[in-house]
Amino acid sequence: MIVCVAVVGHQNNPLYIQSFTESDDVLKLHHIVHCSLDVVDERVNNPKKSGPTLNETFLGLLYPTENYKVYGYLTNTKVKFILVTTDLDVRDADVRNFFRSFHAAYVDAVSNPFHVPGKKITSKVFAKRVSGIVQTFGLSSAG
Amino acid sequence: MIGVGKIKQYTNVLDRPLSKGKQEVSLSAFAFLFSELVQYNQTQVDNIAELERRLEDAGYAVGARVLELLCHREKGNRRETRLLGILSFIHSTVWKVLFGKVADSLEKGTEHEDEYMISEKELLLNRFISIPKDMGAFNCGAFVAGIVKGVLDNAGFPAVVTAHFVPVDGQQRPRTTILIKFAEEVLQREARLG
């Protein structure tokens, strides 16, 4: 079950944060996303293996907290996508697919000539697409 | 069951699905739009440098979006961290998507370490534009320079990009060169990466 998705700009400024459960404290999710940014920076600056891993966009499991798992994805312009989920057995391929569709939705939102880069994403179409992607993620993992 | 598996025949031409279409825009439509853009900016400014800066800003917005789109669509999601990598990306992929062909040449400047040049015999943009004598060295390629600047800045390689005319013997129209001058930190990072 995806709890929260976030888009963070290249100066670590938040561009879009959306949570998908009412039960949890939204502030706690913001805090988790914020802490995961440190892990992203660490991965980018000190790669475990040099070579092709240096350029990979999908960062993988960033860190597991008490009942959440946090996944990261870095685009070409240093914009980061953070995914917080409560599932215990999430397949790697599912998360990659999720990030791929999410990246497509993000590219479409940024291509809007009225969108100012660096400001929050206010497009309703983007929000709807993201909710659609989140719901299909839940279904494919459950099956 | 008879009829199952038959291809659906559309009786009404309006019901047929739209084809994906060619990913191209007509050059005349673009030239018209671009000339309007230049004319509009000309009325707003009183000197040439300001006009060039405005065209560059317009190109910057395009460059930022083109980078996101191309990296997602074409490059298989690999992030460029090396100077030569990002330059060849611009020289081939970006040029191919924008102008339908790769740029004519990519050269490294001889006087300074941080200068690179992309040249084109005739920029597609400038094909229907002639500069009046009193405008001097103004080049509408400032728009393309802005696009390159947008791509470089957002990929993490801050640079100053300008467009120049370079006269070539044997050719009545001068060649256009996009001059890219990278910031100091880019060269330092490149030296560190080895």
Interface residues (C-beta under 8 A of the other chain):
Chain A: H10 P52 L54 N55 E56 T57 F58 L74 T75 N76 T77 K78 H103 A104 Y106 V107 V110 S111 P113 P117
Chain B: A61 A64 R65 L67 E68 L69 C71 H72 R73 K75 N77 R78 R79 E80 T81 N154 A155 G156
